[in-house]
Amino acid sequence: MGDVDLIDSIMGIYKIQLRSKRWQIRLFYHYLDLTMANAWLLHKRVCKDKGLSCRLSSADFRLDVALCKLGIKPGLV
């Protein structure tokens, strides 16, 4: 499976479900999905290179990122 197919499949699993007639909004959420998928893959690669156990799913990773942006420590929820 190529990298593009892998990113597309990851984006398809936890896609932001928002319908909008404005193309700018759709494009923003598409790039947000793309960024989150790439960040999760990078997180997995860094954990593997450092020899750490990385069992964080894509959904849990997205939740942790959202909680960090809100100023809440992810481990407390």
mmCIF file of the N, C-alpha and C atoms, coordinates in Angstrom:
data_MODEL
# 
_entry.id   MODEL 
# 
loop_
_atom_site.group_PDB 
_atom_site.id 
_atom_site.type_symbol 
_atom_site.label_atom_id 
_atom_site.label_alt_id 
_atom_site.label_comp_id 
_atom_site.label_asym_id 
_atom_site.label_entity_id 
_atom_site.label_seq_id 
_atom_site.pdbx_PDB_ins_code 
_atom_site.Cartn_x 
_atom_site.Cartn_y 
_atom_site.Cartn_z 
_atom_site.occupancy 
_atom_site.B_iso_or_equiv 
_atom_site.pdbx_formal_charge 
_atom_site.auth_seq_id 
_atom_site.auth_comp_id 
_atom_site.auth_asym_id 
_atom_site.auth_atom_id 
_atom_site.pdbx_PDB_model_num 
ATOM 1   N N  . MET A 1 1  ? 0.849   -1.170 0.000  1.00 0.00 ? 1  MET A N  1 
ATOM 2   C CA . MET A 1 1  ? 0.000   0.000  0.000  1.00 0.00 ? 1  MET A CA 1 
ATOM 3   C C  . MET A 1 1  ? 0.897   1.236  0.000  1.00 0.00 ? 1  MET A C  1 
ATOM 4   N N  . GLY A 1 2  ? 0.655   2.148  -0.918 1.00 0.00 ? 2  GLY A N  1 
ATOM 5   C CA . GLY A 1 2  ? 1.459   3.358  -1.005 1.00 0.00 ? 2  GLY A CA 1 
ATOM 6   C C  . GLY A 1 2  ? 1.110   4.350  0.080  1.00 0.00 ? 2  GLY A C  1 
ATOM 7   N N  . ASP A 1 3  ? 1.950   5.349  0.186  1.00 0.00 ? 3  ASP A N  1 
ATOM 8   C CA . ASP A 1 3  ? 1.733   6.358  1.229  1.00 0.00 ? 3  ASP A CA 1 
ATOM 9   C C  . ASP A 1 3  ? 0.447   7.145  1.018  1.00 0.00 ? 3  ASP A C  1 
ATOM 10  N N  . VAL A 1 4  ? 0.133   7.455  -0.239 1.00 0.00 ? 4  VAL A N  1 
ATOM 11  C CA . VAL A 1 4  ? -1.090  8.213  -0.514 1.00 0.00 ? 4  VAL A CA 1 
ATOM 12  C C  . VAL A 1 4  ? -2.315  7.388  -0.153 1.00 0.00 ? 4  VAL A C  1 
ATOM 13  N N  . ASP A 1 5  ? -2.299  6.101  -0.494 1.00 0.00 ? 5  ASP A N  1 
ATOM 14  C CA . ASP A 1 5  ? -3.418  5.230  -0.146 1.00 0.00 ? 5  ASP A CA 1 
ATOM 15  C C  . ASP A 1 5  ? -3.564  5.096  1.366  1.00 0.00 ? 5  ASP A C  1 
ATOM 16  N N  . LEU A 1 6  ? -2.443  5.028  2.059  1.00 0.00 ? 6  LEU A N  1 
ATOM 17  C CA . LEU A 1 6  ? -2.473  4.910  3.516  1.00 0.00 ? 6  LEU A CA 1 
ATOM 18  C C  . LEU A 1 6  ? -3.086  6.160  4.147  1.00 0.00 ? 6  LEU A C  1 
ATOM 19  N N  . ILE A 1 7  ? -2.660  7.324  3.692  1.00 0.00 ? 7  ILE A N  1 
ATOM 20  C CA . ILE A 1 7  ? -3.212  8.574  4.225  1.00 0.00 ? 7  ILE A CA 1 
ATOM 21  C C  . ILE A 1 7  ? -4.703  8.672  3.919  1.00 0.00 ? 7  ILE A C  1 
ATOM 22  N N  . ASP A 1 8  ? -5.095  8.311  2.694  1.00 0.00 ? 8  ASP A N  1 
ATOM 23  C CA . ASP A 1 8  ? -6.514  8.360  2.329  1.00 0.00 ? 8  ASP A CA 1 
ATOM 24  C C  . ASP A 1 8  ? -7.349  7.425  3.192  1.00 0.00 ? 8  ASP A C  1 
ATOM 25  N N  . SER A 1 9  ? -6.821  6.237  3.477  1.00 0.00 ? 9  SER A N  1 
ATOM 26  C CA . SER A 1 9  ? -7.590  5.301  4.297  1.00 0.00 ? 9  SER A CA 1 
ATOM 27  C C  . SER A 1 9  ? -7.697  5.790  5.741  1.00 0.00 ? 9  SER A C  1 
ATOM 28  N N  . ILE A 1 10 ? -6.630  6.377  6.275  1.00 0.00 ? 10 ILE A N  1 
ATOM 29  C CA . ILE A 1 10 ? -6.675  6.913  7.637  1.00 0.00 ? 10 ILE A CA 1 
ATOM 30  C C  . ILE A 1 10 ? -7.638  8.092  7.707  1.00 0.00 ? 10 ILE A C  1 
ATOM 31  N N  . MET A 1 11 ? -7.594  8.958  6.695  1.00 0.00 ? 11 MET A N  1 
ATOM 32  C CA . MET A 1 11 ? -8.503  10.105 6.676  1.00 0.00 ? 11 MET A CA 1 
ATOM 33  C C  . MET A 1 11 ? -9.955  9.655  6.557  1.00 0.00 ? 11 MET A C  1 
ATOM 34  N N  . GLY A 1 12 ? -10.198 8.574  5.842  1.00 0.00 ? 12 GLY A N  1 
ATOM 35  C CA . GLY A 1 12 ? -11.560 8.096  5.644  1.00 0.00 ? 12 GLY A CA 1 
ATOM 36  C C  . GLY A 1 12 ? -12.174 7.494  6.890  1.00 0.00 ? 12 GLY A C  1 
ATOM 37  N N  . ILE A 1 13 ? -11.345 6.953  7.777  1.00 0.00 ? 13 ILE A N  1 
ATOM 38  C CA . ILE A 1 13 ? -11.863 6.301  8.978  1.00 0.00 ? 13 ILE A CA 1 
ATOM 39  C C  . ILE A 1 13 ? -12.461 7.321  9.942  1.00 0.00 ? 13 ILE A C  1 
ATOM 40  N N  . TYR A 1 14 ? -11.733 8.394  10.198 1.00 0.00 ? 14 TYR A N  1 
ATOM 41  C CA . TYR A 1 14 ? -12.186 9.399  11.165 1.00 0.00 ? 14 TYR A CA 1 
ATOM 42  C C  . TYR A 1 14 ? -12.334 10.756 10.486 1.00 0.00 ? 14 TYR A C  1 
ATOM 43  N N  . LYS A 1 15 ? -13.060 10.800 9.410  1.00 0.00 ? 15 LYS A N  1 
ATOM 44  C CA . LYS A 1 15 ? -13.250 12.034 8.651  1.00 0.00 ? 15 LYS A CA 1 
ATOM 45  C C  . LYS A 1 15 ? -14.193 12.974 9.403  1.00 0.00 ? 15 LYS A C  1 
ATOM 46  N N  . ILE A 1 16 ? -13.873 14.252 9.364  1.00 0.00 ? 16 ILE A N  1 
ATOM 47  C CA . ILE A 1 16 ? -14.742 15.255 9.981  1.00 0.00 ? 16 ILE A CA 1 
ATOM 48  C C  . ILE A 1 16 ? -16.024 15.330 9.166  1.00 0.00 ? 16 ILE A C  1 
ATOM 49  N N  . GLN A 1 17 ? -17.144 15.059 9.807  1.00 0.00 ? 17 GLN A N  1 
ATOM 50  C CA . GLN A 1 17 ? -18.438 15.024 9.123  1.00 0.00 ? 17 GLN A CA 1 
ATOM 51  C C  . GLN A 1 17 ? -19.092 16.396 9.200  1.00 0.00 ? 17 GLN A C  1 
ATOM 52  N N  . LEU A 1 18 ? -18.799 17.224 8.233  1.00 0.00 ? 18 LEU A N  1 
ATOM 53  C CA . LEU A 1 18 ? -19.377 18.556 8.186  1.00 0.00 ? 18 LEU A CA 1 
ATOM 54  C C  . LEU A 1 18 ? -19.771 18.849 6.751  1.00 0.00 ? 18 LEU A C  1 
ATOM 55  N N  . ARG A 1 19 ? -20.998 19.227 6.562  1.00 0.00 ? 19 ARG A N  1 
ATOM 56  C CA . ARG A 1 19 ? -21.473 19.575 5.229  1.00 0.00 ? 19 ARG A CA 1 
ATOM 57  C C  . ARG A 1 19 ? -21.576 21.083 5.137  1.00 0.00 ? 19 ARG A C  1 
ATOM 58  N N  . SER A 1 20 ? -20.994 21.608 4.092  1.00 0.00 ? 20 SER A N  1 
ATOM 59  C CA . SER A 1 20 ? -21.022 23.051 3.895  1.00 0.00 ? 20 SER A CA 1 
ATOM 60  C C  . SER A 1 20 ? -21.075 23.339 2.404  1.00 0.00 ? 20 SER A C  1 
ATOM 61  N N  . LYS A 1 21 ? -21.758 24.395 2.053  1.00 0.00 ? 21 LYS A N  1 
ATOM 62  C CA . LYS A 1 21 ? -21.800 24.804 0.652  1.00 0.00 ? 21 LYS A CA 1 
ATOM 63  C C  . LYS A 1 21 ? -20.582 25.641 0.283  1.00 0.00 ? 21 LYS A C  1 
ATOM 64  N N  . ARG A 1 22 ? -19.912 26.161 1.287  1.00 0.00 ? 22 ARG A N  1 
ATOM 65  C CA . ARG A 1 22 ? -18.739 26.992 1.024  1.00 0.00 ? 22 ARG A CA 1 
ATOM 66  C C  . ARG A 1 22 ? -17.512 26.109 0.840  1.00 0.00 ? 22 ARG A C  1 
ATOM 67  N N  . TRP A 1 23 ? -16.859 26.251 -0.305 1.00 0.00 ? 23 TRP A N  1 
ATOM 68  C CA . TRP A 1 23 ? -15.723 25.401 -0.605 1.00 0.00 ? 23 TRP A CA 1 
ATOM 69  C C  . TRP A 1 23 ? -14.549 25.683 0.329  1.00 0.00 ? 23 TRP A C  1 
ATOM 70  N N  . GLN A 1 24 ? -14.465 26.901 0.863  1.00 0.00 ? 24 GLN A N  1 
ATOM 71  C CA . GLN A 1 24 ? -13.361 27.232 1.754  1.00 0.00 ? 24 GLN A CA 1 
ATOM 72  C C  . GLN A 1 24 ? -13.433 26.409 3.044  1.00 0.00 ? 24 GLN A C  1 
ATOM 73  N N  . ILE A 1 25 ? -14.627 26.223 3.552  1.00 0.00 ? 25 ILE A N  1 
ATOM 74  C CA . ILE A 1 25 ? -14.811 25.443 4.778  1.00 0.00 ? 25 ILE A CA 1 
ATOM 75  C C  . ILE A 1 25 ? -14.473 23.977 4.527  1.00 0.00 ? 25 ILE A C  1 
ATOM 76  N N  . ARG A 1 26 ? -14.943 23.438 3.409  1.00 0.00 ? 26 ARG A N  1 
ATOM 77  C CA . ARG A 1 26 ? -14.639 22.042 3.071  1.00 0.00 ? 26 ARG A CA 1 
ATOM 78  C C  . ARG A 1 26 ? -13.141 21.838 2.903  1.00 0.00 ? 26 ARG A C  1 
ATOM 79  N N  . LEU A 1 27 ? -12.479 22.792 2.254  1.00 0.00 ? 27 LEU A N  1 
ATOM 80  C CA . LEU A 1 27 ? -11.038 22.706 2.050  1.00 0.00 ? 27 LEU A CA 1 
ATOM 81  C C  . LEU A 1 27 ? -10.297 22.780 3.382  1.00 0.00 ? 27 LEU A C  1 
ATOM 82  N N  . PHE A 1 28 ? -10.730 23.649 4.285  1.00 0.00 ? 28 PHE A N  1 
ATOM 83  C CA . PHE A 1 28 ? -10.103 23.768 5.597  1.00 0.00 ? 28 PHE A CA 1 
ATOM 84  C C  . PHE A 1 28 ? -10.189 22.450 6.361  1.00 0.00 ? 28 PHE A C  1 
ATOM 85  N N  . TYR A 1 29 ? -11.368 21.841 6.398  1.00 0.00 ? 29 TYR A N  1 
ATOM 86  C CA . TYR A 1 29 ? -11.520 20.584 7.135  1.00 0.00 ? 29 TYR A CA 1 
ATOM 87  C C  . TYR A 1 29 ? -10.792 19.432 6.458  1.00 0.00 ? 29 TYR A C  1 
ATOM 88  N N  . HIS A 1 30 ? -10.682 19.473 5.142  1.00 0.00 ? 30 HIS A N  1 
ATOM 89  C CA . HIS A 1 30 ? -9.897  18.449 4.444  1.00 0.00 ? 30 HIS A CA 1 
ATOM 90  C C  . HIS A 1 30 ? -8.429  18.560 4.854  1.00 0.00 ? 30 HIS A C  1 
ATOM 91  N N  . TYR A 1 31 ? -7.898  19.780 4.868  1.00 0.00 ? 31 TYR A N  1 
ATOM 92  C CA . TYR A 1 31 ? -6.507  19.969 5.280  1.00 0.00 ? 31 TYR A CA 1 
ATOM 93  C C  . TYR A 1 31 ? -6.307  19.645 6.758  1.00 0.00 ? 31 TYR A C  1 
ATOM 94  N N  . LEU A 1 32 ? -7.299  19.898 7.567  1.00 0.00 ? 32 LEU A N  1 
ATOM 95  C CA . LEU A 1 32 ? -7.213  19.528 8.977  1.00 0.00 ? 32 LEU A CA 1 
ATOM 96  C C  . LEU A 1 32 ? -7.151  18.005 9.129  1.00 0.00 ? 32 LEU A C  1 
ATOM 97  N N  . ASP A 1 33 ? -7.985  17.286 8.386  1.00 0.00 ? 33 ASP A N  1 
ATOM 98  C CA . ASP A 1 33 ? -7.929  15.819 8.393  1.00 0.00 ? 33 ASP A CA 1 
ATOM 99  C C  . ASP A 1 33 ? -6.572  15.321 7.913  1.00 0.00 ? 33 ASP A C  1 
ATOM 100 N N  . LEU A 1 34 ? -6.072  15.912 6.843  1.00 0.00 ? 34 LEU A N  1 
ATOM 101 C CA . LEU A 1 34 ? -4.785  15.512 6.279  1.00 0.00 ? 34 LEU A CA 1 
ATOM 102 C C  . LEU A 1 34 ? -3.654  15.748 7.272  1.00 0.00 ? 34 LEU A C  1 
ATOM 103 N N  . THR A 1 35 ? -3.685  16.886 7.931  1.00 0.00 ? 35 THR A N  1 
ATOM 104 C CA . THR A 1 35 ? -2.656  17.214 8.915  1.00 0.00 ? 35 THR A CA 1 
ATOM 105 C C  . THR A 1 35 ? -2.695  16.258 10.100 1.00 0.00 ? 35 THR A C  1 
ATOM 106 N N  . MET A 1 36 ? -3.886  15.937 10.578 1.00 0.00 ? 36 MET A N  1 
ATOM 107 C CA . MET A 1 36 ? -4.006  15.022 11.716 1.00 0.00 ? 36 MET A CA 1 
ATOM 108 C C  . MET A 1 36 ? -3.542  13.612 11.347 1.00 0.00 ? 36 MET A C  1 
ATOM 109 N N  . ALA A 1 37 ? -3.852  13.159 10.140 1.00 0.00 ? 37 ALA A N  1 
ATOM 110 C CA . ALA A 1 37 ? -3.413  11.831 9.703  1.00 0.00 ? 37 ALA A CA 1 
ATOM 111 C C  . ALA A 1 37 ? -1.889  11.782 9.602  1.00 0.00 ? 37 ALA A C  1 
ATOM 112 N N  . ASN A 1 38 ? -1.287  12.811 9.023  1.00 0.00 ? 38 ASN A N  1 
ATOM 113 C CA . ASN A 1 38 ? 0.171   12.857 8.915  1.00 0.00 ? 38 ASN A CA 1 
ATOM 114 C C  . ASN A 1 38 ? 0.832   12.958 10.281 1.00 0.00 ? 38 ASN A C  1 
ATOM 115 N N  . ALA A 1 39 ? 0.252   13.732 11.180 1.00 0.00 ? 39 ALA A N  1 
ATOM 116 C CA . ALA A 1 39 ? 0.819   13.871 12.524 1.00 0.00 ? 39 ALA A CA 1 
ATOM 117 C C  . ALA A 1 39 ? 0.757   12.549 13.280 1.00 0.00 ? 39 ALA A C  1 
ATOM 118 N N  . TRP A 1 40 ? -0.336  11.807 13.114 1.00 0.00 ? 40 TRP A N  1 
ATOM 119 C CA . TRP A 1 40 ? -0.459  10.513 13.793 1.00 0.00 ? 40 TRP A CA 1 
ATOM 120 C C  . TRP A 1 40 ? 0.575   9.521  13.261 1.00 0.00 ? 40 TRP A C  1 
ATOM 121 N N  . LEU A 1 41 ? 0.764   9.498  11.931 1.00 0.00 ? 41 LEU A N  1 
ATOM 122 C CA . LEU A 1 41 ? 1.777   8.612  11.356 1.00 0.00 ? 41 LEU A CA 1 
ATOM 123 C C  . LEU A 1 41 ? 3.177   9.004  11.819 1.00 0.00 ? 41 LEU A C  1 
ATOM 124 N N  . LEU A 1 42 ? 3.444   10.290 11.897 1.00 0.00 ? 42 LEU A N  1 
ATOM 125 C CA . LEU A 1 42 ? 4.735   10.757 12.385 1.00 0.00 ? 42 LEU A CA 1 
ATOM 126 C C  . LEU A 1 42 ? 4.929   10.380 13.850 1.00 0.00 ? 42 LEU A C  1 
ATOM 127 N N  . HIS A 1 43 ? 3.883   10.495 14.647 1.00 0.00 ? 43 HIS A N  1 
ATOM 128 C CA . HIS A 1 43 ? 3.931   10.098 16.059 1.00 0.00 ? 43 HIS A CA 1 
ATOM 129 C C  . HIS A 1 43 ? 4.269   8.605  16.186 1.00 0.00 ? 43 HIS A C  1 
ATOM 130 N N  . LYS A 1 44 ? 3.620   7.780  15.374 1.00 0.00 ? 44 LYS A N  1 
ATOM 131 C CA . LYS A 1 44 ? 3.903   6.344  15.411 1.00 0.00 ? 44 LYS A CA 1 
ATOM 132 C C  . LYS A 1 44 ? 5.342   6.055  15.006 1.00 0.00 ? 44 LYS A C  1 
ATOM 133 N N  . ARG A 1 45 ? 5.840   6.761  13.992 1.00 0.00 ? 45 ARG A N  1 
ATOM 134 C CA . ARG A 1 45 ? 7.211   6.537  13.524 1.00 0.00 ? 45 ARG A CA 1 
ATOM 135 C C  . ARG A 1 45 ? 8.230   6.949  14.580 1.00 0.00 ? 45 ARG A C  1 
ATOM 136 N N  . VAL A 1 46 ? 8.008   8.071  15.243 1.00 0.00 ? 46 VAL A N  1 
ATOM 137 C CA . VAL A 1 46 ? 8.927   8.537  16.286 1.00 0.00 ? 46 VAL A CA 1 
ATOM 138 C C  . VAL A 1 46 ? 8.927   7.563  17.459 1.00 0.00 ? 46 VAL A C  1 
ATOM 139 N N  . CYS A 1 47 ? 7.752   7.082  17.857 1.00 0.00 ? 47 CYS A N  1 
ATOM 140 C CA . CYS A 1 47 ? 7.677   6.100  18.947 1.00 0.00 ? 47 CYS A CA 1 
ATOM 141 C C  . CYS A 1 47 ? 8.435   4.831  18.583 1.00 0.00 ? 47 CYS A C  1 
ATOM 142 N N  . LYS A 1 48 ? 8.293   4.395  17.344 1.00 0.00 ? 48 LYS A N  1 
ATOM 143 C CA . LYS A 1 48 ? 8.975   3.180  16.898 1.00 0.00 ? 48 LYS A CA 1 
ATOM 144 C C  . LYS A 1 48 ? 10.488  3.385  16.884 1.00 0.00 ? 48 LYS A C  1 
ATOM 145 N N  . ASP A 1 49 ? 10.952  4.554  16.411 1.00 0.00 ? 49 ASP A N  1 
ATOM 146 C CA . ASP A 1 49 ? 12.386  4.837  16.360 1.00 0.00 ? 49 ASP A CA 1 
ATOM 147 C C  . ASP A 1 49 ? 13.003  4.934  17.748 1.00 0.00 ? 49 ASP A C  1 
ATOM 148 N N  . LYS A 1 50 ? 12.237  5.436  18.713 1.00 0.00 ? 50 LYS A N  1 
ATOM 149 C CA . LYS A 1 50 ? 12.743  5.563  20.080 1.00 0.00 ? 50 LYS A CA 1 
ATOM 150 C C  . LYS A 1 50 ? 12.543  4.293  20.894 1.00 0.00 ? 50 LYS A C  1 
ATOM 151 N N  . GLY A 1 51 ? 11.870  3.304  20.319 1.00 0.00 ? 51 GLY A N  1 
ATOM 152 C CA . GLY A 1 51 ? 11.646  2.050  21.016 1.00 0.00 ? 51 GLY A CA 1 
ATOM 153 C C  . GLY A 1 51 ? 10.559  2.123  22.067 1.00 0.00 ? 51 GLY A C  1 
ATOM 154 N N  . LEU A 1 52 ? 9.661   3.084  21.929 1.00 0.00 ? 52 LEU A N  1 
ATOM 155 C CA . LEU A 1 52 ? 8.574   3.246  22.894 1.00 0.00 ? 52 LEU A CA 1 
ATOM 156 C C  . LEU A 1 52 ? 7.342   2.478  22.446 1.00 0.00 ? 52 LEU A C  1 
ATOM 157 N N  . SER A 1 53 ? 6.521   2.104  23.398 1.00 0.00 ? 53 SER A N  1 
ATOM 158 C CA . SER A 1 53 ? 5.262   1.447  23.083 1.00 0.00 ? 53 SER A CA 1 
ATOM 159 C C  . SER A 1 53 ? 4.241   2.510  22.701 1.00 0.00 ? 53 SER A C  1 
ATOM 160 N N  . CYS A 1 54 ? 3.722   2.414  21.497 1.00 0.00 ? 54 CYS A N  1 
ATOM 161 C CA . CYS A 1 54 ? 2.779   3.419  20.998 1.00 0.00 ? 54 CYS A CA 1 
ATOM 162 C C  . CYS A 1 54 ? 1.492   2.711  20.598 1.00 0.00 ? 54 CYS A C  1 
ATOM 163 N N  . ARG A 1 55 ? 0.538   2.668  21.492 1.00 0.00 ? 55 ARG A N  1 
ATOM 164 C CA . ARG A 1 55 ? -0.734  2.001  21.224 1.00 0.00 ? 55 ARG A CA 1 
ATOM 165 C C  . ARG A 1 55 ? -1.880  3.008  21.135 1.00 0.00 ? 55 ARG A C  1 
ATOM 166 N N  . LEU A 1 56 ? -1.572  4.217  20.744 1.00 0.00 ? 56 LEU A N  1 
ATOM 167 C CA . LEU A 1 56 ? -2.560  5.280  20.645 1.00 0.00 ? 56 LEU A CA 1 
ATOM 168 C C  . LEU A 1 56 ? -3.238  5.200  19.278 1.00 0.00 ? 56 LEU A C  1 
ATOM 169 N N  . SER A 1 57 ? -4.552  5.012  19.276 1.00 0.00 ? 57 SER A N  1 
ATOM 170 C CA . SER A 1 57 ? -5.275  4.948  18.006 1.00 0.00 ? 57 SER A CA 1 
ATOM 171 C C  . SER A 1 57 ? -5.391  6.347  17.412 1.00 0.00 ? 57 SER A C  1 
ATOM 172 N N  . SER A 1 58 ? -5.798  6.400  16.168 1.00 0.00 ? 58 SER A N  1 
ATOM 173 C CA . SER A 1 58 ? -5.952  7.690  15.497 1.00 0.00 ? 58 SER A CA 1 
ATOM 174 C C  . SER A 1 58 ? -6.999  8.552  16.199 1.00 0.00 ? 58 SER A C  1 
ATOM 175 N N  . ALA A 1 59 ? -8.088  7.945  16.631 1.00 0.00 ? 59 ALA A N  1 
ATOM 176 C CA . ALA A 1 59 ? -9.138  8.701  17.328 1.00 0.00 ? 59 ALA A CA 1 
ATOM 177 C C  . ALA A 1 59 ? -8.632  9.234  18.665 1.00 0.00 ? 59 ALA A C  1 
ATOM 178 N N  . ASP A 1 60 ? -7.887  8.410  19.402 1.00 0.00 ? 60 ASP A N  1 
ATOM 179 C CA . ASP A 1 60 ? -7.336  8.863  20.681 1.00 0.00 ? 60 ASP A CA 1 
ATOM 180 C C  . ASP A 1 60 ? -6.297  9.965  20.475 1.00 0.00 ? 60 ASP A C  1 
ATOM 181 N N  . PHE A 1 61 ? -5.512  9.842  19.405 1.00 0.00 ? 61 PHE A N  1 
ATOM 182 C CA . PHE A 1 61 ? -4.530  10.879 19.093 1.00 0.00 ? 61 PHE A CA 1 
ATOM 183 C C  . PHE A 1 61 ? -5.224  12.202 18.794 1.00 0.00 ? 61 PHE A C  1 
ATOM 184 N N  . ARG A 1 62 ? -6.295  12.153 18.005 1.00 0.00 ? 62 ARG A N  1 
ATOM 185 C CA . ARG A 1 62 ? -7.052  13.370 17.694 1.00 0.00 ? 62 ARG A CA 1 
ATOM 186 C C  . ARG A 1 62 ? -7.649  13.983 18.962 1.00 0.00 ? 62 ARG A C  1 
ATOM 187 N N  . LEU A 1 63 ? -8.145  13.138 19.843 1.00 0.00 ? 63 LEU A N  1 
ATOM 188 C CA . LEU A 1 63 ? -8.706  13.621 21.105 1.00 0.00 ? 63 LEU A CA 1 
ATOM 189 C C  . LEU A 1 63 ? -7.628  14.286 21.957 1.00 0.00 ? 63 LEU A C  1 
ATOM 190 N N  . ASP A 1 64 ? -6.449  13.673 22.029 1.00 0.00 ? 64 ASP A N  1 
ATOM 191 C CA . ASP A 1 64 ? -5.352  14.258 22.800 1.00 0.00 ? 64 ASP A CA 1 
ATOM 192 C C  . ASP A 1 64 ? -4.928  15.610 22.236 1.00 0.00 ? 64 ASP A C  1 
ATOM 193 N N  . VAL A 1 65 ? -4.864  15.716 20.913 1.00 0.00 ? 65 VAL A N  1 
ATOM 194 C CA . VAL A 1 65 ? -4.499  16.993 20.292 1.00 0.00 ? 65 VAL A CA 1 
ATOM 195 C C  . VAL A 1 65 ? -5.550  18.055 20.609 1.00 0.00 ? 65 VAL A C  1 
ATOM 196 N N  . ALA A 1 66 ? -6.818  17.689 20.507 1.00 0.00 ? 66 ALA A N  1 
ATOM 197 C CA . ALA A 1 66 ? -7.894  18.643 20.803 1.00 0.00 ? 66 ALA A CA 1 
ATOM 198 C C  . ALA A 1 66 ? -7.845  19.084 22.262 1.00 0.00 ? 66 ALA A C  1 
ATOM 199 N N  . LEU A 1 67 ? -7.606  18.144 23.172 1.00 0.00 ? 67 LEU A N  1 
ATOM 200 C CA . LEU A 1 67 ? -7.525  18.493 24.592 1.00 0.00 ? 67 LEU A CA 1 
ATOM 201 C C  . LEU A 1 67 ? -6.328  19.387 24.875 1.00 0.00 ? 67 LEU A C  1 
ATOM 202 N N  . CYS A 1 68 ? -5.210  19.122 24.214 1.00 0.00 ? 68 CYS A N  1 
ATOM 203 C CA . CYS A 1 68 ? -4.031  19.978 24.389 1.00 0.00 ? 68 CYS A CA 1 
ATOM 204 C C  . CYS A 1 68 ? -4.309  21.391 23.896 1.00 0.00 ? 68 CYS A C  1 
ATOM 205 N N  . LYS A 1 69 ? -5.019  21.506 22.783 1.00 0.00 ? 69 LYS A N  1 
ATOM 206 C CA . LYS A 1 69 ? -5.356  22.836 22.260 1.00 0.00 ? 69 LYS A CA 1 
ATOM 207 C C  . LYS A 1 69 ? -6.309  23.577 23.200 1.00 0.00 ? 69 LYS A C  1 
ATOM 208 N N  . LEU A 1 70 ? -7.105  22.841 23.951 1.00 0.00 ? 70 LEU A N  1 
ATOM 209 C CA . LEU A 1 70 ? -8.017  23.453 24.917 1.00 0.00 ? 70 LEU A CA 1 
ATOM 210 C C  . LEU A 1 70 ? -7.347  23.744 26.252 1.00 0.00 ? 70 LEU A C  1 
ATOM 211 N N  . GLY A 1 71 ? -6.115  23.260 26.423 1.00 0.00 ? 71 GLY A N  1 
ATOM 212 C CA . GLY A 1 71 ? -5.390  23.505 27.660 1.00 0.00 ? 71 GLY A CA 1 
ATOM 213 C C  . GLY A 1 71 ? -5.663  22.479 28.739 1.00 0.00 ? 71 GLY A C  1 
ATOM 214 N N  . ILE A 1 72 ? -6.214  21.331 28.358 1.00 0.00 ? 72 ILE A N  1 
ATOM 215 C CA . ILE A 1 72 ? -6.512  20.256 29.304 1.00 0.00 ? 72 ILE A CA 1 
ATOM 216 C C  . ILE A 1 72 ? -5.471  19.165 29.107 1.00 0.00 ? 72 ILE A C  1 
ATOM 217 N N  . LYS A 1 73 ? -4.925  18.644 30.196 1.00 0.00 ? 73 LYS A N  1 
ATOM 218 C CA . LYS A 1 73 ? -3.948  17.566 30.069 1.00 0.00 ? 73 LYS A CA 1 
ATOM 219 C C  . LYS A 1 73 ? -4.658  16.298 29.622 1.00 0.00 ? 73 LYS A C  1 
ATOM 220 N N  . PRO A 1 74 ? -4.189  15.660 28.528 1.00 0.00 ? 74 PRO A N  1 
ATOM 221 C CA . PRO A 1 74 ? -4.894  14.501 27.975 1.00 0.00 ? 74 PRO A CA 1 
ATOM 222 C C  . PRO A 1 74 ? -5.034  13.321 28.923 1.00 0.00 ? 74 PRO A C  1 
ATOM 223 N N  . GLY A 1 75 ? -4.094  13.095 29.812 1.00 0.00 ? 75 GLY A N  1 
ATOM 224 C CA . GLY A 1 75 ? -4.166  11.949 30.699 1.00 0.00 ? 75 GLY A CA 1 
ATOM 225 C C  . GLY A 1 75 ? -5.226  12.063 31.783 1.00 0.00 ? 75 GLY A C  1 
ATOM 226 N N  . LEU A 1 76 ? -5.758  13.246 31.997 1.00 0.00 ? 76 LEU A N  1 
ATOM 227 C CA . LEU A 1 76 ? -6.713  13.461 33.082 1.00 0.00 ? 76 LEU A CA 1 
ATOM 228 C C  . LEU A 1 76 ? -8.146  13.134 32.704 1.00 0.00 ? 76 LEU A C  1 
ATOM 229 N N  . VAL A 1 77 ? -8.423  12.993 31.431 1.00 0.00 ? 77 VAL A N  1 
ATOM 230 C CA . VAL A 1 77 ? -9.805  12.761 30.987 1.00 0.00 ? 77 VAL A CA 1 
ATOM 231 C C  . VAL A 1 77 ? -10.039 11.295 30.776 1.00 0.00 ? 77 VAL A C  1 
# 
